[in-house]
Amino acid sequence: MLEALNPQFYAPMLETALTAFTTFFAVIGPIDTAVLVASITPNMTRAERLALSIKAVSIATTIILLFVLVGEPVLRQLGVSLAALQTAGGIILFIIALNMTLSRRPGPGALTMRESAEAENKAEAHAEIAVFPLATPLLAGPGAMTGAIVLAAGTKGDFMLLTAVIGAIIAVMLVTLVLLLLAQEVHQLIGVTARKVIVRVFGVLLAALAVQLIFDGISAAHIFS
């Protein structure tokens, strides 16, 4: 009881939550996604965009949480160690961060304008634009899935830390939902320059987190000891 009143008791949870929030905000890219949604759904009413956004965010959240809860046990059954997972995940996230920093991708799914147009036509034809390309790969893409597994594995079964990771995911997805609902306003408010600055800042932060994951993986593997 007294331990719970100690601020240091919550320090690991806060650190884990901040790391998870930064990681998922960077790889999901709510601002970029909102701008992209505004460009591919210009004729939608606010009610239609509301339904679209809720469905897409719900699906993406479910996918990411599934990777958080069962991704690491599945990899363990495959014989993949935590050290290997951390190192591989760090490398993948670093590549994503490098592309973000160098502005080599327009959004969190690396869709070109032609691919976006093709995806839009295909999705609208089947009334499933919320599933593809919005829910996946834009929101629940490879980076988010990898980050979910790596961060969940890093908690080492600690329920409080795992709760912090899940809470961070839900927080990012709520921010994403709000921005998607305000897609047209965000598109008009955020200029090209401001959007690039935001993406690059989070790219640098994600790169630092990715390098730390690589260091942790190599250290846990005891390769040099």
N, C-alpha and C positions, 0 to 999 in steps of 0.2 A: 504494500500500500504506500509506504513511504518512498519506495523506489519510483513509483509512478508519478510522485510529486516532484521528483528531481528533473530539471530541464534536460540534463544530459541523457536521461532515459529515452527521450524522444529524438535526440540528435541523429542516430542512425536512420530512423524513419524519415526525418526531414531531408537528410542527405539523399537517401534513396528516391524519395518522391521528387526532389528537384532534378536529380539526374534523369529519372524516367520522363518527367515532364519535358525537359529540354530535348531529350532524344526523340521523343514522339512528335513534339511540335516541329522539330527540324525535318524529320523524315516524312511526316504526313503533309506538312506545309499547308495549314488551313487558309492562309491568305492567298497563296498561289491558286489553291483549289477553288476558292470563292471567285477569283478573277476569271478562271477558266470556265467555271459554271455559268457565269454571267455572259460569257462570249458564245457559249454553245446552246444557251436556252434564252435567247433574247425575247421570244414571243410568249413565254410562260407568264401566267398571272401569279400574284403572290401566293394564292391558295395552292396552285399547282406546284410552285417551288417549295412550299411548306411540306406538301406530301412527299415530293421528291427527296428533299433534304432529310426528313425524318427516316424514310426508308433506307436511304444510302448510308446514313450514319449508324443506324441500327444494325445493318448487315455488316458494315466494316468493324464496328465495335465487337460484335459477336465473333467475327473471324479472329481478330487480334486477341481477344480474351481466351479463345480456344487455344491459341498458340502459347499464351501465358500459362494456362493450366495443364495442358497435356503435351506441349512441345518437347519439354525437357525429358519427361519419362519415356516418350517415344524414342528420342535420340539415345537414351540410356539403354533401351532394349536393342538398339542397333550397334551398341558398343562404342558410341562416341563420348569421349570424356568431356568434362566441364572445361578443362584447359583448352582442348581442341575447339570446342564450341566458342569460347571467349575469343580465341585468336582468329578463327574464321569469321565470326560475327564482327569483330573489330575491323578486319580487312574490308569486309563488304560495306560497313558503315563509313569507313574512311573514303572509299571510292565514291560513295554517294555524297559525302561532305566535300570532297574535292570537286566534283561536278557542280555542286551548289556554289562553292566559293568562286569557281571560274565561270559561273553562269552558263553552263553548257546544257542546261535543261530548263524548259519553261515552267515545269511544275513537278509535283511529286510522283509522276508516273512516266516522265520523259516521253510524252506524246508530242509528235510534231503536229503542225497545223493540218497537214493532210491526214494524218492518223486520227486526229481529233474529229475532223469532218466525217471520215469514214465511220468512226465509232459512233458519232452522233446519228448518222443516217441509219446504221444497223440497229442501234438501240431504240431509236424512235419508232422504227418499223415494227419492232416487237414490244414496244411500250415498256422497255426494261432499261432505260438509261440510268436508273438509280443503281442497278446492279453492275452494269458495264457501260461506260468506263468509270463511273463515279465511285461506287463502293470498292471495287477492285478493277484496275490496279492503282487508281488515284489515291484512295484513302488507305486501304489495307493492301499495300504493295509489299514487295520483297524486303524493303528496308524496315517497315513496321513489323513484319512477321519475324525477321531476324532479331530486331531489337527486343521484341516481346520474349522470345526464347532466351536470349542472352541475359536480359535483366531479371527474368524469373529464375533462371538457373543461378544467378549471382546471389539470390537471397538465401540459397542453401536450405530451403525448407522452412525458414523463419516466417511464421504466419504474419507477424506485424510488418515485416519488410515486404512480403508479397502483397499485403493489403495496401501498402504505400504505392507499389507499382500499379496495381489495379486502379487505385484512386487517381493516380496521375493520368492513366489512360482515359478514364472517364472524364476527367477535367479537360483534357485536350480535345476529346470528341465533343464535349459540350461547347467549347469555344468554336470548334469547327462548325457545329450545327448553327450557332448564332451567326457566324460569318456567311454561311451558305444562305441563310434566310435573308441576309442583307447583301447578297451577292452584287446586285446592281449598284447599290450605294457604295460598297467597297470598291467596285470597279471604277467608279467615278472619283472616289475620294483618294484612293491610293494611286499615285502616278507611277510611271515606269521606273523612274529613278529611285523613289522611296521603296518600291517593292524589291528592287535589286539589292538595295542596301540591307534590308531586313533579311533577305535570303542569304546573303553573304555572311552577315553577322552570325546567324544560326548555323551556317556551314562551318565557320571557324570553331564554334563551340562543339558541334558534332564531331569535327575532326579531332579535337582534344580528347573527347570522351572515347572515340574509337581507338586512338593511340593508347590510352590508358587500359582499355580492354585487351589490346594486344600485349602490352606489358604484363598485365595480370595473368593472361593465358600462358605466356612463356615462363613466367615465374612459377606458376602452379605446376607446370609440366616438368620443372627441375631439369631442364635441358643442359644448363650451364653449371650445375652443381653436382 
